[in-house]
Amino acid sequence: YGGSVNVQNAKEILGIDSVDGLLIGSASLELENFKTVISFL
């Protein structure tokens, strides 16, 4: 998925059956946010 991925929606997006990964953009600019999103994988 390559839309607006952030800490608030990443887990929900990954729960969609047809989604098998994320393209993280601005969420990667803050280290703690990036680490949180990565922890959902």
HUCORHU-V827831 format. One record per residue. N is the residue number from 1. RES is the residue in one letter. SS is DSSP state (@ for helix, = for strand, . for the rest). D_LAST is the distance of its C-alpha to the last C-alpha in Angstrom with 1 decimal. Layout:
BEGIN
N | RES | SS | D_LAST
N | RES | SS | D_LAST
END
This chain:
BEGIN
1 | Y | . | 12.7
2 | G | . | 14.8
3 | G | . | 16.4
4 | S | . | 16.4
5 | V | . | 12.8
6 | N | . | 13.1
7 | V | . | 12.1
8 | Q | . | 14.2
9 | N | . | 12.8
10 | A | @ | 9.1
11 | K | @ | 8.3
12 | E | @ | 11.4
13 | I | @ | 10.9
14 | L | @ | 7.8
15 | G | . | 10.3
16 | I | . | 12.8
17 | D | . | 13.7
18 | S | . | 14.6
19 | V | . | 11.4
20 | D | . | 9.3
21 | G | . | 8.0
22 | L | . | 9.0
23 | L | . | 12.0
24 | I | . | 12.1
25 | G | . | 15.8
26 | S | @ | 17.5
27 | A | @ | 14.6
28 | S | @ | 14.4
29 | L | . | 18.1
30 | E | . | 17.6
31 | L | @ | 16.0
32 | E | @ | 15.0
33 | N | @ | 13.5
34 | F | @ | 11.5
35 | K | @ | 10.4
36 | T | @ | 9.5
37 | V | @ | 7.4
38 | I | @ | 5.5
39 | S | @ | 5.5
40 | F | . | 3.8
41 | L | . | 0.0
END
